[in-house]
Amino acid sequence: MTWINNRWYVAAWDSEVDRAPIARTICGEPIVLYRKLDRTAVALRDACPHRLLPLSMGYKEGDSLRCRYHGLLIGPDGAAQEMPIKAEAVPKGICVQRYPIVERHRFVWVWIGDPALADPATVPDFWPCSAPGWTFDGGYNHIACDFRLVIDNLMDLSHETYVHQGSIGQIEITETPIETSVSDGEVTVSRWMPGIEPPPFWRDALRADGPVDRWQICRFLEPSSVLIDVGVAPVACGATLEQHDQGVRGFVIDAMTPESEGTTHYFWGMARNFDIHDAGFTARFKAQQGHVFDEDVEVLEAQQRSIAANPDLKLRGYSVDQGGVRARQMIQRSIAAEAAR
């Protein structure tokens, strides 16, 4: 197994989950998601306990799901409410696994492991997605690759110079050294680029020409998220790596949820503290960001195919890979700790 079980994972955007059931496999487990009449979300194992037909194929009846095959009725608590022969009493033992669920920061989070350990306080802190003075939106990609490859990609932004040449990439990224640090449940990679010309996206966001100070601070959060503090400020503003609310600043939000060992649900977005009331800019930027991530998807899926085609070769880690290597080590230690319980 390549992922940690006892953690919160993003299962969906809040807008994806509505009254109609949707199916999504999270960490190898098929799950059905829907909303009750009071709009709270429900997550159940997507298998009828009778003949295992996916419940996501069934019919909503109030807050319950009726199996499309023989009509077993399952309540939002996972307990059977009505048998296929309606006159029969419902045995108490007929039930479906229910998953702990939390809605926070525009996402629906699901706990895959031991439900007794599901503490909502341990949901990863995506604070820019909910803080006053910021706005947030984003999208979703299904990627045919190991979720750890996406983490590697996001913790090593030197790839921007070559993969994203027309938008956020520039040669100064590869000319600037990085600093890597590790703390409890986090890995941080920082890059400070003083007195450079901004790439096209950041020049347009700043609405000005001239040299800027640019920063990239990538934070891996267990089990599988990366928040990237990015932005530029005119050199005259005096921004630093530690204090950089001048100019324009954003957080690239990345939540990678394993579907299987070779496929990933990739939830992405951008929280920003500039032009926060410009809905048109938000929509245009979301489309631009989606194009950037499409470039990543092309590379990552090709990398996964190449890994499969070259079983005698291994990934190598150079100095630019420190963040991804440390994140993988952290994940593996947590997996080992779970197995030792």
C-alpha positions in Angstrom: 0.0 0.0 0.0 1.3 3.5 -0.9 -1.0 5.7 1.2 -1.7 6.4 4.9 -5.2 5.1 6.0 -5.9 7.0 9.1 -6.1 10.5 7.6 -8.6 12.9 5.9 -8.7 12.9 2.1 -10.6 15.2 -0.2 -13.4 13.2 -1.8 -15.0 16.0 -3.8 -15.5 19.7 -4.3 -18.5 20.9 -2.2 -20.3 21.7 -5.5 -19.9 18.1 -6.8 -22.0 16.6 -4.1 -25.7 17.1 -4.4 -28.9 15.1 -3.9 -28.1 12.7 -6.7 -25.6 10.0 -5.6 -22.1 10.1 -7.1 -19.5 7.3 -7.1 -15.9 7.9 -6.3 -13.1 5.4 -5.3 -10.9 6.7 -2.5 -7.8 4.8 -1.5 -9.1 1.7 -3.2 -12.5 1.8 -1.5 -15.7 2.5 -3.6 -17.7 5.3 -2.0 -21.1 6.8 -2.7 -21.6 10.5 -1.8 -24.9 12.5 -1.6 -26.6 15.2 0.4 -29.6 14.8 2.7 -32.5 17.1 2.6 -30.8 19.3 5.2 -27.8 19.5 2.8 -25.4 17.7 5.0 -23.2 15.2 3.1 -23.2 11.4 3.5 -20.5 8.9 2.5 -21.3 5.2 2.4 -19.6 2.1 0.9 -20.8 1.9 -2.6 -22.0 -1.7 -2.5 -25.5 -2.9 -1.5 -25.1 -5.5 1.2 -27.5 -7.8 -0.7 -25.9 -8.5 -4.1 -23.2 -5.8 -4.0 -24.6 -3.7 -6.8 -23.2 -0.2 -6.5 -25.6 1.9 -4.4 -24.7 4.9 -6.6 -26.8 3.3 -9.3 -29.8 3.3 -7.0 -32.7 5.7 -6.3 -32.9 8.5 -3.7 -36.0 8.3 -1.5 -35.9 11.1 1.0 -32.5 10.8 2.8 -32.2 7.1 1.9 -30.9 5.1 -1.1 -32.9 2.2 -2.6 -30.9 -0.4 -4.4 -31.7 -0.6 -8.1 -31.4 -4.4 -8.2 -33.9 -5.8 -5.6 -34.9 -2.6 -3.8 -33.2 -2.9 -0.4 -33.5 0.5 1.2 -30.4 1.9 3.0 -30.6 4.9 5.3 -28.0 7.7 5.6 -26.6 6.0 8.7 -25.9 2.9 6.6 -28.6 0.8 8.3 -31.1 -1.2 6.2 -34.6 0.3 6.5 -36.7 -2.0 4.2 -36.2 -5.5 2.8 -36.8 -6.5 -0.8 -40.0 -8.2 0.5 -41.5 -5.2 2.3 -43.4 -7.3 4.8 -40.3 -8.9 6.2 -38.7 -7.5 9.3 -35.3 -5.9 8.8 -32.5 -7.7 10.5 -30.3 -5.3 12.6 -27.1 -6.8 11.1 -27.8 -5.6 7.6 -25.8 -2.4 7.1 -23.4 -0.5 4.9 -20.1 1.0 6.1 -20.5 4.7 6.8 -17.4 7.0 6.5 -16.8 10.0 8.7 -17.2 13.2 6.7 -16.3 16.9 7.1 -16.9 19.9 4.9 -14.2 22.5 5.1 -12.4 24.9 2.8 -14.9 24.2 -0.1 -14.0 20.5 0.0 -15.8 17.3 1.2 -13.2 15.3 3.3 -13.6 11.6 4.0 -11.8 9.5 6.6 -10.9 6.1 5.2 -9.3 4.4 8.2 -10.5 3.6 11.7 -13.6 5.8 12.3 -12.8 6.0 16.1 -9.7 8.1 15.1 -11.5 10.5 12.9 -10.9 13.9 14.6 -12.2 16.9 12.5 -9.5 19.0 14.1 -6.9 17.1 12.0 -8.3 18.1 8.6 -5.3 19.8 6.8 -5.4 23.6 7.3 -6.2 25.2 3.9 -6.7 28.5 5.6 -6.4 30.8 2.5 -9.5 29.1 1.1 -11.7 30.4 3.9 -10.0 33.5 5.3 -11.5 37.0 4.9 -9.7 39.1 2.3 -9.1 36.0 0.1 -11.0 34.4 -2.7 -10.7 30.7 -3.9 -11.8 28.6 -6.8 -10.4 25.7 -8.8 -11.0 22.4 -10.6 -10.4 18.7 -10.8 -8.3 16.3 -12.9 -8.3 12.5 -12.9 -4.7 11.5 -13.5 -3.4 8.0 -14.5 -0.4 8.1 -12.2 0.7 7.3 -8.6 -0.3 10.3 -6.3 3.3 10.5 -5.1 4.4 11.5 -8.6 2.1 14.5 -8.3 3.6 15.4 -5.0 7.1 15.1 -6.5 6.0 17.5 -9.3 4.6 20.1 -6.9 7.6 20.0 -4.5 10.1 20.6 -7.3 9.0 23.7 -9.2 12.1 23.8 -11.4 10.0 21.9 -13.9 8.0 25.1 -14.5 10.9 26.5 -16.6 10.4 23.8 -19.2 6.8 22.4 -18.7 5.1 25.8 -18.4 7.3 28.1 -20.5 4.4 30.2 -21.8 2.8 31.1 -18.4 4.6 30.8 -15.1 8.0 29.3 -16.1 11.3 31.3 -16.3 14.9 30.5 -16.3 15.5 32.2 -13.0 13.7 29.4 -11.2 16.5 26.9 -12.1 19.2 29.5 -11.3 18.0 30.0 -7.7 18.9 27.6 -4.9 16.3 26.1 -2.7 16.0 25.6 1.1 14.3 22.5 2.5 13.1 22.0 6.0 11.1 19.3 7.8 8.8 19.5 10.8 6.0 17.4 12.3 3.8 16.3 9.4 5.2 18.9 7.0 8.0 19.4 4.4 8.8 22.9 3.2 10.8 23.9 0.1 11.5 27.7 -0.4 12.9 29.7 -3.3 13.5 33.5 -3.3 14.2 35.2 -6.6 15.1 38.9 -6.1 15.2 41.6 -8.7 13.9 39.6 -11.7 11.5 40.3 -14.5 8.1 38.7 -13.8 6.7 35.9 -16.0 3.6 36.8 -18.1 1.0 35.7 -15.5 2.5 37.6 -12.6 3.2 40.7 -14.7 -0.5 40.8 -15.7 -1.6 40.2 -12.1 0.6 43.0 -10.8 -0.6 45.3 -13.7 2.9 46.8 -14.0 6.3 46.3 -15.6 9.6 46.4 -14.0 11.8 44.1 -11.8 10.1 42.2 -8.9 11.0 40.0 -6.1 9.4 36.5 -6.6 8.8 33.7 -4.1 7.8 30.1 -4.1 7.2 28.3 -0.8 5.9 24.7 -1.2 4.5 23.0 1.9 3.7 19.3 1.8 1.0 18.4 4.4 0.3 14.8 5.3 -1.3 12.7 4.0 -1.2 14.1 0.4 -1.6 17.9 0.0 0.7 20.6 -1.2 0.1 24.3 -0.6 2.3 26.7 -2.6 2.7 30.3 -1.4 3.5 32.2 -4.6 3.6 35.8 -5.8 5.6 38.9 -6.8 6.2 42.3 -5.4 7.9 45.3 -6.9 11.5 45.5 -5.7 10.8 48.9 -4.1 8.2 47.3 -1.7 10.9 45.5 0.3 9.3 42.1 0.5 11.2 39.3 2.0 10.8 35.5 2.1 9.4 35.8 5.6 7.1 38.8 5.0 5.6 39.2 1.5 2.1 40.5 1.6 3.1 43.4 -0.7 2.4 43.1 -4.4 0.2 40.1 -5.4 0.1 36.9 -3.5 -1.6 33.6 -3.9 -1.7 30.0 -2.6 -1.8 27.2 -5.1 -4.0 24.6 -3.5 -3.3 20.9 -4.3 -5.0 17.9 -2.8 -4.0 14.6 -4.3 -6.3 11.7 -3.3 -5.2 8.2 -4.2 -7.9 6.3 -6.2 -5.7 3.3 -6.7 -1.9 2.7 -6.7 -1.8 4.0 -10.3 -4.5 6.6 -10.4 -5.2 9.9 -8.6 -8.0 12.4 -7.9 -6.3 15.8 -8.3 -8.2 18.7 -6.7 -6.5 22.0 -7.5 -7.2 25.7 -7.2 -5.8 29.1 -6.3 -6.6 31.3 -3.3 -5.5 34.9 -3.8 -5.6 38.2 -2.0 -5.9 40.5 -5.1 -8.9 41.3 -7.3 -11.0 39.2 -5.0 -14.3 40.7 -6.1 -13.6 40.3 -9.8 -15.6 37.2 -10.7 -14.6 37.5 -14.4 -10.9 37.4 -13.5 -11.6 34.4 -11.2 -13.2 32.5 -14.1 -10.4 33.5 -16.6 -7.7 32.6 -14.1 -9.3 29.2 -13.3 -9.3 28.4 -17.1 -5.6 29.5 -17.3 -4.7 27.5 -14.3 -6.5 24.5 -15.7 -4.4 24.8 -18.9 -1.2 24.8 -16.8 -2.3 21.7 -14.9 -3.2 20.0 -18.2 0.5 20.3 -19.1 1.4 18.6 -15.8 -1.0 15.8 -16.4 0.5 15.1 -19.8 4.0 14.8 -18.3 2.9 12.8 -15.2 0.9 10.2 -17.1 3.8 9.8 -19.6 6.1 9.4 -16.6 3.9 6.7 -15.1 3.8 4.8 -18.4 7.6 5.0 -18.6 8.0 3.7 -15.1 5.8 0.7 -16.0 7.8 0.2 -19.3 11.2 0.3 -17.5 10.8 -2.0 -14.4 14.6 -2.4 -14.2 15.1 1.3 -13.6 14.5 3.4 -10.6 13.7 7.1 -10.0 16.7 9.1 -8.9 16.7 12.0 -6.6 18.9 15.1 -7.3 19.2 18.3 -5.2 16.0 19.7 -6.7 14.1 16.6 -5.5 14.7 17.2 -1.8 11.1 18.2 -1.1 9.6 15.2 -2.9 12.0 12.7 -1.4 11.4 14.0 2.1 7.6 13.9 1.6 7.8 10.3 0.4 9.9 9.4 3.4 7.3 11.0 5.7 4.5 9.1 4.0 6.4 5.8 4.3 7.1 6.3 8.0 3.5 7.0 8.7 2.4 3.8 6.8 5.0 1.8 8.8 3.7 3.3 12.1 0.1 2.3 11.2 1.2 -1.2 10.3 3.0 -1.5 13.7 -0.1 -0.7 15.7 
